[in-house]
Amino acid sequence: MQDQATPDRYHRQVRFAPLGESGQRRLLASRVLICGCGALGSVAADLLVRAGVGMVRIVDRDFLEADNLHRQVLFDEADVAAELPKAVAAAQRLRQVNSSIAVEPGVADLTAAANPQNAAGADLIVDGTDNFETRYLINDFAVETGTPWVFGGCIGAEGQALAILPGQTPCLACLIPEPPPPESQPTCETAGVIGPIVTMIASLQAAESLKILSGAMDFVNRRMSVVDLWHGDLKTIGVGRTDDSADCRACSRRDFPWLDGRRGVAAIALCGRNAVQLAPAAPGRISLPELAEKLRRVGRVTGNDYLLRLEVDEFRLTIFADGRTIVSGTSDLAEARAVHARIVGG
């Protein structure tokens, strides 16, 4: 078994009969993609790395801020002060937790162009995202390739988790054919969120992940777990196929518009933040030092190897090497685009 330097690292886990040594060996040989390393993703990543999943790839588009710390367990104040991207700070911490596990950070957005590369070789995908657009992209890829994934979401003190096994269970498009209208959905900004619901939903996601990766498919929960911690309500809801899901555009018709780029957004308001992310018009890398020199004429510029930050007027622009920009100080998509065009240019 891997991890010869500490052969007893997993022995209490191995003694759990439904997992056993054969299940542990399968975990050690597994590869997982975690999409998003904020609240849910950071807890799930921590649990899976500690459990001995052999390779964990973490892809996240965002950087750390102080208001992340009440629910994002991998990070501390020093990470915030260093202005580190979440994926980088998470990888540093996880390598200290379990040095025998391969942890691969990716500071990037999950897009139709980037997702296949990020998900290549993954045995499982864990949802740590905060928007339905990215979840539909994950679902399209999962159904198209037959890759299991575990959905999770929470707001306030409520949350849901569901394992999706392509070809065996309904997919996200079966259950929710179209993204809910933004105005109908509460966000972390409008409804808040408490740390315990994050930990509970991510733990449910991690448990289903361990079942799938260890080959214990008979134990995978085919029902959606729904939790309301404030009112003490825990239940599961059946999500069997219906007449509508029988004609699912993904499962039945093999139509994947989010994966092939026919659907998606170039600008998105970030959950729980007065901020908007703007995607570049075309993929590619930019020179942060050259851009920093240009922007110093406009306002105060700070940064590191992964991003640079410009503060001007009431806005703060965080620009990543892949060309993405997060405009803080507004949640209006049009205003964010205008600010970016005026200050950064095309």
C-alpha positions in Angstrom: 0.0 0.0 0.0 1.1 3.5 -0.7 2.5 5.8 2.0 5.2 3.4 3.3 6.7 6.1 5.5 3.6 6.0 7.6 2.0 2.6 7.1 -0.5 3.1 9.8 -1.9 6.3 8.5 -5.1 4.7 7.2 -5.5 1.8 9.5 -8.6 3.0 11.4 -10.2 3.7 8.1 -9.2 0.3 6.7 -10.8 -1.4 9.8 -14.2 0.0 8.7 -15.4 -3.3 7.1 -17.4 -1.8 4.1 -14.2 -0.1 3.0 -11.4 -2.5 4.0 -7.9 -2.7 2.6 -9.2 -3.4 -1.0 -11.2 -0.2 -0.8 -8.3 1.8 0.5 -6.1 0.6 -2.3 -8.7 1.8 -4.8 -8.8 5.2 -3.1 -5.0 5.5 -3.4 -5.2 4.8 -7.1 -8.1 7.3 -7.7 -8.0 10.7 -9.3 -10.5 13.4 -8.3 -11.3 16.8 -9.8 -12.7 19.3 -7.3 -14.4 22.2 -9.1 -14.1 25.2 -6.9 -12.2 25.5 -3.6 -14.4 27.8 -1.6 -16.7 26.6 1.2 -17.8 23.2 0.0 -14.7 22.5 -2.1 -12.2 23.2 0.7 -13.9 20.9 3.2 -14.3 18.1 0.6 -10.7 18.4 -0.5 -9.5 18.2 3.0 -11.5 15.1 3.7 -10.5 13.3 0.5 -6.8 14.1 0.9 -6.9 12.8 4.5 -8.7 9.7 3.3 -5.9 8.9 0.9 -7.4 9.7 -2.5 -4.2 9.4 -4.7 -4.5 12.5 -6.8 -6.7 15.6 -6.1 -6.8 18.3 -8.7 -8.3 21.6 -7.5 -9.5 24.2 -10.0 -10.7 27.6 -8.7 -11.0 31.0 -10.3 -10.9 33.1 -7.2 -8.6 34.6 -4.6 -8.9 34.8 -0.8 -10.6 37.5 1.2 -11.1 37.8 4.9 -14.8 37.0 4.8 -14.0 33.5 3.4 -12.4 32.4 6.7 -15.6 31.7 8.6 -16.5 28.8 6.4 -13.5 27.8 4.2 -11.5 25.6 6.5 -8.2 25.2 4.6 -7.2 28.9 4.9 -5.9 31.3 7.5 -5.2 35.0 7.8 -1.7 34.6 6.4 -3.1 33.3 3.2 -5.5 36.3 2.9 -2.6 38.7 3.6 -0.5 37.0 0.9 -3.4 37.6 -1.6 -3.1 34.0 -2.7 -5.5 32.3 -5.2 -7.6 29.7 -3.4 -6.3 26.8 -5.4 -2.7 27.6 -4.6 -3.3 28.2 -0.8 -5.4 25.0 -0.7 -2.6 22.9 -2.4 0.0 24.2 0.0 -2.1 23.3 3.0 -3.1 19.9 1.7 0.5 18.9 0.9 1.2 19.5 4.6 -1.7 17.4 5.6 -0.7 14.4 3.4 2.6 14.6 1.6 2.0 11.2 -0.1 -0.9 12.5 -2.1 -0.5 14.4 -5.4 -2.3 17.7 -5.2 -2.6 19.8 -8.4 -3.8 23.4 -8.2 -5.3 25.2 -11.2 -5.9 28.9 -11.0 -8.5 29.1 -13.8 -12.2 29.3 -14.6 -14.1 26.2 -15.6 -15.2 27.0 -19.1 -16.2 24.9 -22.1 -12.7 25.2 -23.5 -10.8 24.5 -20.2 -13.0 21.8 -18.6 -12.0 18.8 -20.7 -8.3 19.4 -19.9 -9.0 19.9 -16.2 -11.2 16.8 -16.0 -8.9 14.6 -18.1 -8.3 11.3 -16.3 -10.6 12.1 -13.3 -12.5 9.1 -11.8 -14.9 11.5 -10.1 -15.8 15.2 -10.1 -16.9 17.0 -6.9 -19.0 20.1 -7.2 -17.7 23.0 -5.1 -19.1 25.7 -7.4 -21.5 28.5 -6.6 -23.5 28.8 -9.9 -25.7 26.7 -12.1 -23.8 27.6 -15.3 -20.7 25.8 -14.1 -22.7 22.9 -12.8 -24.4 22.4 -16.2 -20.9 22.3 -17.7 -19.8 19.7 -15.2 -23.0 17.7 -15.9 -22.5 17.9 -19.7 -18.9 16.6 -19.4 -19.9 13.9 -16.9 -22.8 12.5 -19.0 -20.8 12.7 -22.2 -17.8 10.8 -20.7 -19.7 8.6 -18.1 -17.8 10.2 -15.2 -19.6 10.2 -11.8 -20.0 13.5 -10.0 -21.4 14.7 -6.7 -23.6 17.8 -6.6 -23.6 20.1 -3.6 -25.1 23.4 -2.7 -25.9 25.4 0.4 -27.3 28.8 1.5 -28.2 30.1 4.9 -28.5 27.0 7.0 -29.9 24.8 4.2 -28.2 22.5 1.8 -28.5 19.6 -0.7 -26.2 16.9 -1.9 -26.6 14.3 -4.6 -24.5 11.7 -6.3 -25.0 11.6 -10.0 -24.0 8.4 -11.8 -24.4 8.8 -15.6 -26.5 6.0 -17.1 -27.7 4.9 -13.7 -29.3 7.9 -12.0 -31.0 11.1 -13.3 -28.5 13.8 -14.2 -28.8 17.5 -13.3 -30.4 18.3 -16.6 -33.1 15.6 -15.9 -33.9 17.2 -12.6 -33.5 20.9 -13.5 -33.7 21.3 -17.3 -32.9 25.1 -17.2 -31.0 27.3 -14.8 -33.3 28.9 -12.3 -33.8 32.7 -12.9 -31.2 34.7 -10.9 -33.9 36.7 -9.2 -35.5 33.5 -7.8 -32.4 32.3 -6.2 -31.1 33.6 -2.8 -27.3 34.0 -2.6 -24.7 34.1 0.1 -24.9 37.9 -0.3 -28.6 38.1 0.2 -29.3 35.2 2.6 -25.9 34.6 4.2 -24.5 31.2 5.1 -23.3 29.5 8.3 -20.2 27.3 8.5 -21.9 24.2 9.9 -24.1 23.7 6.9 -21.1 23.9 4.6 -19.2 21.3 6.6 -22.2 19.0 6.7 -23.0 19.1 3.0 -19.3 18.8 2.0 -19.1 15.8 4.3 -22.0 14.2 2.6 -20.3 14.8 -0.7 -17.1 13.3 0.5 -18.9 10.2 1.9 -20.5 9.6 -1.5 -17.2 10.2 -3.2 -15.5 7.6 -1.0 -18.2 5.0 -1.8 -17.8 5.6 -5.5 -14.0 5.7 -5.6 -13.7 2.6 -3.4 -16.1 0.6 -5.6 -18.9 0.4 -3.0 -21.5 1.3 -5.6 -24.3 -0.6 -3.8 -24.0 1.9 -0.9 -24.2 5.0 -3.0 -27.2 7.1 -2.0 -29.4 7.5 -5.1 -31.6 10.0 -3.3 -31.0 13.7 -2.7 -30.0 14.6 0.9 -31.7 17.8 2.0 -30.7 19.5 5.3 -32.0 22.5 7.2 -29.8 22.7 10.3 -31.5 25.7 11.8 -34.8 23.8 12.1 -33.2 20.4 12.6 -34.7 18.9 9.5 -32.7 16.1 7.7 -34.3 14.1 4.9 -33.8 12.4 1.6 -35.9 12.9 -1.5 -36.3 10.4 -4.3 -35.1 11.6 -7.7 -36.1 8.7 -9.9 -36.6 9.2 -13.6 -39.9 10.8 -14.8 -41.5 11.3 -18.2 -39.7 14.6 -18.5 -36.3 13.1 -17.7 -36.8 10.3 -20.2 -36.4 13.0 -22.8 -33.5 14.7 -21.1 -31.4 16.7 -23.6 -28.2 15.3 -22.0 -29.0 11.7 -21.1 -31.4 10.9 -23.9 -30.6 13.3 -26.8 -26.8 13.6 -26.1 -27.0 17.3 -26.5 -24.3 19.1 -24.5 -24.6 22.9 -25.2 -22.7 23.9 -22.1 -19.8 21.6 -23.0 -19.5 22.6 -26.7 -19.7 26.3 -25.9 -23.2 27.1 -27.3 -24.3 28.2 -23.8 -22.4 29.9 -21.1 -21.7 33.4 -19.8 -18.7 35.7 -20.3 -19.7 37.7 -17.2 -21.1 36.5 -13.9 -21.9 38.0 -10.6 -20.1 36.2 -7.8 -22.1 34.7 -5.0 -21.8 36.4 -1.7 -19.7 39.2 -3.2 -20.3 42.7 -4.6 -18.2 41.6 -7.5 -18.4 40.4 -11.2 -16.0 38.1 -13.0 -15.3 38.9 -16.6 -13.9 36.2 -18.9 -11.4 37.2 -21.7 -12.7 37.3 -25.2 -10.2 34.7 -26.3 -8.1 32.2 -24.3 -4.5 33.0 -23.6 -1.9 34.2 -21.1 -1.1 37.8 -20.3 2.1 39.3 -18.9 1.2 40.5 -15.4 4.5 42.6 -15.0 3.8 44.5 -18.3 0.2 45.1 -17.4 1.2 46.3 -13.9 3.5 48.9 -15.4 0.7 50.2 -17.5 -1.9 50.3 -14.7 0.4 52.1 -12.2 -0.5 55.2 -14.1 -4.1 54.7 -13.1 -4.0 53.7 -9.4 -2.3 51.6 -6.7 -1.1 48.2 -8.0 -0.1 45.2 -5.9 0.3 41.6 -6.8 2.2 38.3 -6.9 3.1 35.6 -9.4 -0.6 34.7 -9.8 -2.5 37.9 -10.0 -2.3 41.7 -9.8 -4.7 44.0 -8.0 -5.6 47.6 -9.0 -7.5 49.9 -6.7 -9.0 52.9 -8.4 -12.0 55.1 -7.4 -14.5 52.8 -5.6 -13.4 49.7 -7.5 -10.8 47.0 -7.1 -9.8 45.0 -10.1 -8.1 41.6 -9.7 -6.5 40.4 -12.9 -5.3 36.8 -13.4 -2.6 35.6 -15.8 -5.3 33.7 -17.8 -6.9 37.1 -18.6 -9.9 36.9 -16.3 -10.7 40.0 -14.2 -12.8 40.2 -11.0 -14.3 43.7 -10.6 -15.2 44.3 -7.0 -17.4 47.2 -6.0 -20.4 46.4 -8.2 -22.7 43.5 -8.9 -24.0 45.0 -12.1 -22.6 43.2 -15.2 -22.8 46.2 -17.5 -21.1 48.5 -15.1 -18.3 45.9 -14.5 -17.7 45.6 -18.2 -17.6 49.4 -18.6 -15.1 49.8 -15.7 -12.9 47.1 -17.2 -13.0 48.6 -20.7 -12.3 52.1 -19.4 -9.4 51.1 -17.2 -7.8 48.0 -18.7 -9.0 48.2 -22.3 -9.7 45.3 -24.6 
